[in-house]
């Protein structure tokens, strides 16, 4: 069965860094669009970054220049490197995947359970 498991969340001071991981089983990253989402209390779920065919990446304007999405050499783990973190980045972060190309407002049918990121000032 396809499964995504996030890890690497935690608490950090503003300006600090974290690296989230998404371990996948049952899928091949090279044929799937992979993405990170986040949701803060009282807010809608927000797309953070996506990584598609040929490692083409897309980022939300709020994280450009600070976050980097990538995958490991075995193509089975997705990462989100987060630098210069701000309190506004505090949220539950989710890994998502779906077969095919990445595109704006894409629907994803495979989701992880999430990992909490808390940034204090």
Buried (B, 14 or more C-beta within 10 A) or exposed (E): EEEBBBBBBEEBEEEBEBBBBBBBEEBEBEEBBBBBBBBBEEEEEBBBBBBBEEEEBBBBEEBEEBBBBBBEEEEBBBBBBBBEBBEEBBBBBBBBBBEEEBEEEBEBEBBBEBBEBBBEE
